Amino acid sequence: MTEYHIGVDSTDSAELGMCTTYLGALIIEEMEKLPVELSTYPELVRLNPNVPWKTRGNGAVALRFSGRRGQERRMFDTCCEMIEKYSIMEDPQTNPGLVVISGNVPEEFTETYHEALHRLMGTDEIIPLLKEHECLFRGWKNGRGLIGAVSAVGARFDEFTYEAILYRNGEVKDRERLVDPGSVREASRKHPSTFFNVDDRGDLVCIPHSPCPVICGIRGLEPVDTRSALLEVSAGRAERWVLWRTNQHTDVHIVAIDSLKDASPYSSVSLDVVVDSEPSYHGGGHLSIPVRDGSGHTMTAWAYEPTKGFRKELSGLIRGDSIRIWGSVREGGGRFERGINLEKVEVQELEKKRDLVNPRCPLCGGPTESMGKGQGLRCKSCGNREGLEKLPMEVKRKLSPGMIEPPPTAWRHLFRPSSVTPVKELEVAPPFHGLLFEDHQ
Ligand code: ATP
């Protein structure tokens, strides 16, 4: 008996369909015709969300099998055939990569996984590793998918969540899904360890609108619950499902830094800063917040329009507020300076806010009012105009210390909301995948 690890990435296209996780599902079925079987959950591995050439969520898949020795060549050849058959090669962004390993995964592949979460990598860093470890591998077109494929097999999750995904046939490209929304709401209610299925208004947020084969994805913290919830969703054309273990919602892409000078482009960071001047709105409704770190380095943090209420709450920050920020570092260039695109903010300490307010009348104690721009103040009760000047007074802040997070529709896959505590202990609860049509069984 031996262990086999398959990593695949970059087979899909945002416009033309497919999804690497769907190909993963098909590969599992083909592999199980050989004398091997899945030894654990299939893994959906999200990598650096800031890579410019990602299709959607920069996801790659790792499939781990155990079985009779000497199967790796057959496994590799079958995967090659399937990648060629199913990948959307005509999309310039589709550059598939495949790696098949028998035995233990080299330690360097795990290091690659961590690097691929935090910076931009090149295939020139990956191919020598694959050769050194005599892996079976293949890259198609520019071969960039090898970066994701190696990172996926190297992935080891300290914390994780689950996502059970229901698939239709890859040939179906409709943007409409035939899902009964009531069944999703009911499944979500019955299985409270699942999350991100329905928003506050009851609208479904677990259904893509792209031409890809995914019908619905249920995220959860408990494998049996997550799988049951998915299988209770009524959907037309559903053919198969997979229960993925994933690094989604763990913040594993974030590196804690102490100084803004260490905020390198394409990385995602968290650090304590102080608001340097009032936030301001820009074209398109985006909010900029100038911030300063403890050693005086400054940068602008951005909250974009689609984050809606998040952006609005942050607009209440003032100079001197102490906050912790999480976000991805945007490279400067052209009209834009380097900046941090905010994922969440913790308000740590609020500065006292003072506004100039009308004083009480020193003669009668009555309220005062302005007589017009530059005209001074007058007592509303006795008409006195002498000795009246606006006074700085502390006003109540609308913000209070605590986390400020965007609504679920603006979450990135790796974003860890405060409402989700990822899992640390692995509970192996097969089945990990299944078929739903009798024709396919
Ligand atoms: P989907 O979420 O639908 O699977 P995707 O967003 O994962 O799509 P891909 O087509 O896989 O998009 O594109 C991401 C590409 O970036 C892949 O080729 C992957 O190997 C590569 N990649 C992943 N991480 C890095 C990194 N850190 N540096 C450079 N390239 C990377």
Boltz pocket constraint, residues with backbone or C-beta under 6 A from the ligand:
constraints:
  - pocket:
      binder: B
      contacts: [[A, 9], [A, 10], [A, 11], [A, 12], [A, 18], [A, 19], [A, 20], [A, 21], [A, 47], [A, 48], [A, 51], [A, 53], [A, 54], [A, 55], [A, 56], [A, 57], [A, 58], [A, 59], [A, 60], [A, 93], [A, 94], [A, 95], [A, 97], [A, 115], [A, 116], [A, 117], [A, 118], [A, 119], [A, 120], [A, 121], [A, 122], [A, 144], [A, 145], [A, 146], [A, 147], [A, 148], [A, 149]]
      max_distance: 6.0
